[in-house]
Each structure stands twice: as structure tokens, then as C-alpha cells.
């Protein structure tokens, strides 16, 4: 069964708020000289490759991934009706929403977006497991440099998803109306 229109509108509004938060993160990274291109040699008063700067930038990357994951969790819970709970649930969640559920919802992320998200998910895991210590500046700044592409693709994918969901919900509303007439 397709999601009820009112419930969909609540989900859509929450997703739009999450997108706004992701745009805010991108704006803050821009203020640090890290987005859309890396121009900073110092971050927060620290040398760019210092452990302090790496921890700061790693936190932004982790927050960015969590923002996208929040969108995926909302879709999985409210539209799909379930979220994976196993040891690999972070990966399974992105896998889940990257697949279409015919008659219920379109896929959320393209293959290209999925690949970039999966790379950021792996970075986030390492970042959290190391508590920000012993981070490789090269890996951090590689992820930051890919954020521009990820952000653009993610916005395209989410907006496409919302547009397609609008069409599905509208068709379902029409079907419900014709069922009541018959």
C-alpha cells in the first residue's frame, strides 16, 4: 500500500528540513574555506593537516552523513515500514532506500550517489571508531573534495524522489476517489 497523502506531506516537510540542514553544513564548510573547493590552509586557527583541524573537519563530514542517513531512516520507517536492525544496518539502510519498491516508492539515490555515500559512510565509521585520533588528513580532504559532487547529486536525487512520490500519491488519491464513486 502506498503512503497516505497527509503522512507523505509530513515526511516531505521533514526531508525538506533535513535538506536545509545539509545546506547549512555546506555553508559552514564554505566559511571554513572547504566547500565547494578546498582553499583554506588553516582551519579554526589550526594548520589544515593538524589533528585538531582533522577532528573538526571529520565532525562536519560525520554530521553531513548523519543528515543524509536521517532522510533515509525517515523514508525507510514511514514509507517502507521498516528499518534494518542488524550489525550492518547503516549500510543496509542506504542499500534499502537505493532500491525502488514498485508501487510504493521510487529509489531515493542513484548508483553514483550511492557510491559516494557508501564511501562517506565508511569514513564516518573509521572516524567514530578512532574517536577522531590518528586520522589520515589525505582521507579527510579526499572526502571533503567529493562533498561538492555528493551534495549536488543528493539534492537532485532527493528532489527527483519527492517529485515522483508526489505523482504516486496523486495517482493513489485518484484511485481512492474512483473507488468511492463505484
C-alpha positions in Angstrom: 0.0 0.0 0.0 1.1 3.5 -0.8 1.7 6.0 1.9 -1.3 8.2 2.9 -1.1 11.7 1.4 -1.2 13.5 4.8 1.5 11.2 6.2 3.6 11.8 3.0 3.3 15.6 3.4 4.7 15.3 7.0 7.6 13.1 5.6 8.2 15.5 2.8 8.4 18.5 5.1 10.8 16.7 7.4 13.0 15.8 4.4 13.0 19.4 3.2 14.1 20.5 6.7 16.9 17.9 6.6 18.0 19.2 3.2 18.1 22.7 4.7 20.3 21.5 7.5 22.6 19.8 4.9 22.8 23.1 3.0 23.7 24.9 6.3 26.5 22.4 6.9 27.8 23.1 3.3 27.6 26.8 4.1 29.6 26.4 7.3 32.2 24.4 5.4 32.3 27.2 2.8 33.1 29.7 5.6 36.0 27.5 6.6 37.3 27.5 3.1 36.5 23.8 2.5 33.5 23.9 0.2 32.9 23.8 -2.7 36.7 23.7 -3.1 39.4 23.4 -0.6 41.1 26.8 -0.3 42.0 27.0 3.4 45.5 26.4 4.7 44.3 26.9 8.3 41.0 25.7 9.8 39.8 27.2 13.1 43.2 28.7 13.6 45.0 25.3 13.2 47.2 24.1 10.3 45.0 22.2 7.9 46.7 18.8 8.4 46.9 19.1 12.2 45.0 16.6 14.4 42.8 19.5 15.6 41.7 20.6 12.1 41.2 17.0 11.1 38.9 16.3 14.0 37.0 19.4 13.2 36.6 18.6 9.5 35.8 14.9 10.4 33.0 16.1 12.6 31.5 18.0 9.7 31.8 15.0 7.4 30.2 12.8 10.1 27.3 15.3 10.6 26.8 15.5 6.9 26.5 11.8 6.6 24.1 11.6 9.5 21.9 14.2 7.9 21.6 12.0 4.8 21.1 9.0 6.9 18.3 10.7 8.8 16.5 11.2 5.5 17.0 7.6 4.6 15.7 6.4 8.0 12.6 8.6 7.7 11.8 7.1 4.3 12.6 3.5 5.4 10.4 3.9 8.5 7.5 5.9 7.2 7.2 4.7 3.7 8.8 1.3 3.6 7.6 0.4 7.1 10.9 -1.0 8.4 14.5 -0.2 9.1 17.2 -2.9 9.3 18.5 -3.5 12.8 21.5 -5.8 12.2 25.2 -5.1 12.7 25.4 -3.7 9.2 22.2 -1.5 9.5 23.9 1.7 8.3 25.0 0.0 5.0 21.7 -1.9 4.7 19.7 1.3 5.2 21.4 3.1 2.2 21.1 -0.2 0.2 17.4 -0.3 1.1 16.4 3.2 0.0 18.6 3.0 -3.1 16.3 0.3 -4.5 12.9 1.0 -5.9 9.9 -0.6 -4.2 7.5 -0.9 -7.2 4.1 0.6 -6.5 5.3 2.0 -3.1 8.2 4.4 -3.8 10.9 5.1 -6.3 14.6 4.6 -5.4 16.0 7.5 -3.5 19.6 7.5 -4.5 21.2 6.9 -7.9 24.1 4.5 -8.2 26.6 7.3 -8.4 25.2 8.9 -5.2 25.1 5.5 -3.5 28.9 5.0 -4.2 29.8 8.4 -2.8 27.5 7.9 0.3 29.0 4.5 0.9 32.5 5.9 0.9 31.4 8.6 3.3 29.7 6.0 5.5 33.0 4.0 5.7 34.9 7.2 6.6 32.3 8.0 9.3 32.7 4.5 10.8 36.5 4.9 11.0 36.2 8.5 12.3 33.9 7.3 15.1 35.9 4.2 15.9 39.1 6.2 16.3 37.3 8.9 18.3 39.0 11.4 15.9 42.5 10.2 16.8 45.1 9.2 14.2 43.1 10.4 11.3 44.7 10.5 7.9 44.4 14.1 6.6 44.6 12.8 3.0 41.4 10.7 3.5 39.6 13.5 5.2 40.3 16.0 2.5 39.5 13.4 -0.2 36.1 13.1 1.3 35.7 16.9 1.6 36.7 17.3 -2.0 34.0 14.7 -3.0 31.3 16.5 -1.0 30.6 19.0 -3.7 29.6 16.2 -6.1 27.8 14.3 -3.4 25.8 17.3 -2.3 24.8 18.2 -5.9 23.8 14.6 -6.7 22.0 14.1 -3.4 19.9 17.2 -3.9 19.0 16.1 -7.4 18.1 12.6 -6.2 16.0 13.7 -3.2 14.1 16.3 -5.3 13.5 13.7 -8.0 12.3 11.2 -5.3 9.9 13.8 -3.9 8.6 14.7 -7.3 8.0 11.1 -8.2 6.3 10.5 -4.8 4.0 13.4 -5.4 2.9 11.7 -8.6 2.4 8.4 -6.9 0.4 9.8 -4.1 -1.7 11.8 -6.5 -2.5 8.7 -8.6 -3.3 6.8 -5.4 -5.6 9.7 -4.4 -7.4 9.5 -7.8 -7.8 5.7 -7.4 -9.2 6.1 -3.9 -11.7 8.7 -5.2 -12.8 6.4 -8.1 -13.2 3.5 -5.6 -15.6 5.6 -3.5 -17.7 6.6 -6.6 -18.0 2.9 -7.6 
